[in-house]
Amino acid sequence: MSLLDGLSLWAVPGMLALIPLWGAIRRVPVYEAFVEGAEEGLEIAVKIIPFLVGMLTALSIFRASGAMELLASALSGVTGALGFPPEVLPLMIVRPLSGAGALAVTADLLKTHGPDSFIGRLASIMQGSTDTTFYVLTVYFGSVGIRRVRYSAAVGLTADLVGFLAALYVCQWFFR
């Protein structure tokens, strides 16, 4: 076993031992601090549940109504001219909305086309280089009471577009 493999194997258990030990050395009541943090985390989780349910419901309606397929067909001319395979259009649409939905689309693309295909590689890079913009806006901004997200949405969607274009460029550069 190489040194890097050994470090990887022991990184998480080492941190789990080191953090409480460091707290004890600094005379922090470790268990009490842990319980207090867990309580705050639970309060935040309860606050974001309504936003999360609303977002997941809207995504389900969007997919079940056929609007996603309609949007994909409307965008196919533009994305085709840029070189995006039409198979990745659903991923481009779902990724800003839902991480779980995007992961399901990516898994389907990998299963259908294979992980070493151009589409599989492109989907994997797109999955890693973009974010769930509307999920972030809905859940995280909603949990802290931010209501005006217009500029944040524009910046997030622009970043997603740049991520999609960068993924295509990288994929074409390395794998074609």
N, C-alpha and C positions, 0 to 999 in steps of 0.2 A: 504494500500500500504506500502510495506517495505521500509526501508531507501535506500537499494540498488536500488530498482525500481525507487524511486524518484530521486536518483542521476543519474541513466541512462537516465531518461526522460529529465532532465535539463542539461545534460553534453554539448551537442552541442549548444543549445541556450546560455548557460552560457559562453562558449568559444567565441561564436560570439559577445557577449557583452563585455567580458573581454579583448580580444585582442585589439580592437580599444581604449578602455578605458586606457589600459596600455600604448599604444602608445601615446595617448594624454597627459597622466601624464608625460611621458618622453620627451614631446614636439617634437614628430615626426610628420611630416605632413602626417597623416594617409591616407587620400584619395590619395594624390600624390604618396605615396609609394605603395599603392594598384594598382594604374593605371600603374606605372612603372613595377611592378611585372607581371601584366597581359600582358603588352606589351612584356616583355621578354618571357613569356610563349607562346604567340602567335608566336613569332619568332622561338622558338624551335619546336613548332608544325609544322610550315611550313617546317623546315629543315628535320623533320623525315618522312614527308609524302611519299617521293619517296622510302625510305627504307621499310616503312610499306606496300606500294602497291606491291613492289617486293616480300616481304615475303608472303603476302596473295595470290599473284598470284602463287608463287611456291608451296604453300600448296594446293591450289585448283588443280593444275596440278598433284601433288603427289597423291591426293585422287581420282581424276577423271580417272587417267590412270590405276588404279588398283594396283599401286605399293604398297600402304599401305596394301592391302589384301595379296599380294605376300610376303611382309616382315613379316606380322603377321603369315602366314603359315610357313615361314622359321624359325621363332623364337619359334614356338609352342612346339617343342621338348624340348628345353632348359627351357622355362618357365614352361612347364608341369612338368618337373623333379623337379623344385624348389617349385612347389605347386601353381603357379599362375593359376587361372581359365582362360581358353582360351578367355572368354568373355571380360576380361580386357586388352587383348593385344592391341586393337586399342587405348585405352587410354594411354598405355605406349608408343606407337609410336607417337601419336599426342601431348601429353603433352609438350615435349621439343620444339615443333614447334609453337603451338598456344594455348593461353589461352582460346579464344572463342571456338576453335575447341574442345579442351579438355573438356570444360564445356558442350558442346553439346553432346559429347560422354558420359560424366558422367550422364547428365540428361536422356539420352536414357537408360543407364544401370539402373538408379534408377526407371525409368518408367517400364522397362521390368521386373526387378528382385525385386524391392521394396527397400526402404531405410533401412529396418532392416534385409535384407538378407546379407549373407557373401559377395557377390559380390558388393552389394550397399555400405556396410560399407568400404570394401577395396577400391572401387573407390573413395569414399569421402575422405578417409585418404590419398590416393595417390594424389588426387587433391590438398590437403592442404599441403603436405609435399614435393612437387617437384616444379620446376619452369619452365618457358618457356624459356629455355636456348637460343635457336636460335633467338627467338623474342628479347630477351635482347641484344644479340650480334649484331643483325641486326639494331635494332632501336636505342638503347642507344649508342652503340659504334659508329655506323654510324653517329649519330648526332653530335658527338664531333670529328669525323675524325679519329678514330682508325681503321686501316685497317688490322693489323696482329692480328688475334684472335685465333690462333692455340692453345696456352696453355689455354686460357680462355674457349674455346670450350671443351677441354679435361676435365678440372676441372668441368665445368658446367654439362657435361654429366655424369661424375663420381658421382657428387652430386645427380643428378637425379636417377641414378642406386641405390645409397645408400638409397635415399628416397623411391624408389619402394620396395626395400628389407625390409626396416624398416617398411613400411606400411603393408607388408605381415606378418612380424613377430608380429607386434602389433595386427593385426587383428586375427591371429591364436591364439595368447596368450589370448586375451580378449574374443573372440567371437566363439571359437570352443571348 
